Amino acid sequence: MDDCWFYGYESLVVPQLADCYGDNEDFDALNHLAERINRFDNDNLVKFKAMLEAVECKDIETAIVV
């Protein structure tokens, strides 16, 4: 991954995460979070998005522990 760069994040599934991605140091954490989100059913996805808003999530680490 040293030769790859990630410049931004967009999602129609979880738009609350758009401003959470800081830099390429967060890439592994972002992948971990994506794997977790992919396992959510619709009810849990709705709850997760509501929690992100409730805690005013600003970084990937916070999103992981929500």
Backbone as JSON, one array per atom type, in Angstrom:
{
  "sequence": "MDDCWFYGYESLVVPQLADCYGDNEDFDALNHLAERINRFDNDNLVKFKAMLEAVECKDIETAIVV",
  "N": [[0.8, -1.2, 0.0], [2.13, 1.14, 0.08], [2.55, 2.59, -2.24], [0.12, 3.55, -2.95], [-2.48, 5.99, -2.75], [-5.07, 7.48, -0.96], [-7.57, 9.75, -1.44], [-10.03, 10.72, -0.7], [-13.39, 10.24, 0.57], [-16.52, 8.98, -0.18], [-19.89, 8.19, 0.34], [-22.97, 6.68, -0.19], [-24.22, 5.04, 1.48], [-23.34, 5.44, 4.16], [-23.21, 8.44, 4.7], [-22.4, 10.09, 6.77], [-19.79, 9.59, 7.38], [-18.14, 10.96, 5.67], [-16.5, 13.18, 6.37], [-14.76, 12.08, 8.14], [-12.46, 10.72, 7.45], [-9.07, 10.97, 7.77], [-6.21, 10.76, 6.86], [-3.89, 8.82, 4.89], [-2.86, 7.17, 6.82], [-5.0, 6.22, 8.16], [-6.04, 4.24, 6.61], [-6.1, 1.36, 6.95], [-7.76, 1.2, 9.18], [-10.07, 2.3, 8.1], [-10.72, 0.31, 6.22], [-11.23, -1.79, 7.99], [-13.5, -0.77, 9.3], [-15.25, -0.6, 7.11], [-15.61, -3.32, 6.5], [-16.97, -4.1, 8.77], [-19.32, -2.52, 8.59], [-20.42, -3.61, 6.28], [-21.46, -5.98, 7.22], [-23.7, -5.27, 8.64], [-27.22, -5.46, 9.17], [-30.19, -3.9, 7.84], [-31.55, -2.59, 9.98], [-29.56, -2.35, 11.97], [-27.75, -0.78, 10.57], [-29.14, 1.65, 10.33], [-29.28, 2.35, 13.04], [-26.53, 2.62, 13.58], [-25.81, 4.81, 11.94], [-27.36, 6.79, 13.15], [-26.14, 6.88, 15.67], [-23.58, 7.81, 14.95], [-24.2, 10.42, 14.23], [-25.23, 11.33, 16.68], [-23.01, 11.31, 18.4], [-21.5, 13.11, 17.12], [-19.48, 12.34, 15.24], [-16.15, 12.55, 14.2], [-13.9, 11.24, 13.36], [-12.32, 8.21, 12.18], [-11.6, 6.32, 14.13], [-13.39, 6.84, 16.23], [-15.77, 6.18, 14.94], [-15.44, 3.45, 14.68], [-15.66, 2.5, 17.29], [-18.24, 3.14, 17.99]],
  "CA": [[0.0, 0.0, 0.0], [2.97, 2.33, 0.14], [2.48, 3.34, -3.49], [-1.27, 3.96, -3.17], [-2.96, 7.12, -1.95], [-6.52, 7.62, -0.88], [-7.75, 11.19, -1.3], [-11.34, 11.13, -0.2], [-14.37, 9.21, 0.89], [-17.91, 9.32, -0.43], [-20.74, 7.02, 0.54], [-24.42, 6.86, -0.12], [-24.68, 4.17, 2.56], [-23.06, 6.11, 5.44], [-22.64, 9.75, 4.36], [-21.86, 10.72, 7.98], [-18.34, 9.33, 7.47], [-17.42, 11.71, 4.65], [-15.5, 14.07, 6.95], [-14.02, 11.36, 9.18], [-11.2, 10.16, 6.96], [-8.02, 11.96, 7.94], [-5.12, 10.61, 5.91], [-3.63, 7.43, 4.52], [-2.57, 6.39, 8.02], [-6.28, 5.66, 8.59], [-6.54, 3.34, 5.56], [-6.43, 0.05, 7.52], [-8.92, 1.4, 10.05], [-11.22, 2.49, 7.21], [-11.06, -1.01, 5.71], [-11.85, -2.53, 9.11], [-14.85, -0.21, 9.48], [-16.06, -0.99, 5.95], [-15.98, -4.72, 6.67], [-17.99, -4.14, 9.83], [-20.56, -1.95, 8.05], [-20.98, -4.56, 5.31], [-22.16, -7.05, 7.94], [-24.91, -4.75, 9.28], [-28.51, -5.53, 8.5], [-30.73, -2.55, 7.67], [-31.86, -2.0, 11.28], [-28.31, -1.96, 12.63], [-27.17, 0.32, 9.81], [-29.87, 2.85, 10.73], [-28.82, 2.68, 14.4], [-25.14, 3.07, 13.49], [-25.81, 6.17, 11.39], [-27.9, 7.67, 14.19], [-25.1, 7.03, 16.7], [-22.54, 8.69, 14.41], [-24.69, 11.79, 14.36], [-25.4, 11.67, 18.1], [-21.7, 11.59, 19.01], [-20.82, 14.07, 16.23], [-18.28, 11.61, 14.85], [-15.21, 13.32, 13.36], [-12.74, 10.43, 12.97], [-12.56, 6.79, 11.95], [-11.48, 5.58, 15.4], [-14.66, 6.99, 16.95], [-16.78, 5.41, 14.21], [-15.23, 2.03, 14.95], [-16.11, 2.13, 18.63], [-19.67, 3.47, 18.16]],
  "C": [[0.85, 1.27, 0.0], [2.88, 3.19, -1.11], [1.08, 3.84, -3.81], [-1.63, 5.11, -2.24], [-4.45, 7.19, -2.06], [-6.8, 9.08, -0.58], [-9.1, 11.62, -0.75], [-12.26, 9.95, -0.01], [-15.74, 9.75, 0.57], [-18.72, 8.05, -0.24], [-22.19, 7.43, 0.53], [-24.98, 6.04, 1.02], [-24.52, 4.85, 3.91], [-22.42, 7.48, 5.14], [-22.03, 10.48, 5.56], [-20.34, 10.54, 8.09], [-17.51, 10.16, 6.5], [-16.31, 12.59, 5.21], [-14.61, 13.37, 7.98], [-12.65, 10.88, 8.72], [-10.13, 11.23, 7.0], [-6.93, 11.88, 6.9], [-4.89, 9.13, 5.66], [-3.2, 6.57, 5.7], [-3.83, 5.68, 8.51], [-6.8, 4.57, 7.65], [-6.93, 1.98, 6.12], [-7.66, 0.13, 8.42], [-10.18, 1.57, 9.2], [-11.66, 1.15, 6.62], [-11.75, -1.86, 6.78], [-13.3, -2.06, 9.31], [-15.76, -0.62, 8.32], [-16.51, -2.44, 6.05], [-17.08, -4.87, 7.72], [-19.34, -3.63, 9.31], [-21.22, -2.92, 7.07], [-21.74, -5.7, 5.97], [-23.45, -6.58, 8.62], [-26.15, -5.1, 8.46], [-29.06, -4.1, 8.48], [-31.0, -1.86, 9.01], [-30.6, -1.52, 12.0], [-27.6, -0.83, 11.89], [-27.83, 1.65, 10.19], [-29.42, 3.3, 12.13], [-27.39, 3.23, 14.38], [-25.06, 4.51, 12.99], [-26.34, 7.18, 12.41], [-26.87, 7.92, 15.29], [-23.97, 7.93, 16.22], [-22.95, 10.15, 14.53], [-24.78, 12.22, 15.81], [-24.07, 12.03, 18.76], [-20.89, 12.6, 18.2], [-19.46, 13.53, 15.8], [-17.43, 12.42, 13.87], [-13.99, 12.52, 12.94], [-13.11, 8.95, 12.9], [-12.53, 6.0, 13.26], [-12.77, 5.65, 16.21], [-15.76, 6.16, 16.26], [-16.64, 3.93, 14.48], [-15.8, 1.63, 16.31], [-17.59, 2.44, 18.89], [-20.48, 2.22, 18.13]]
}
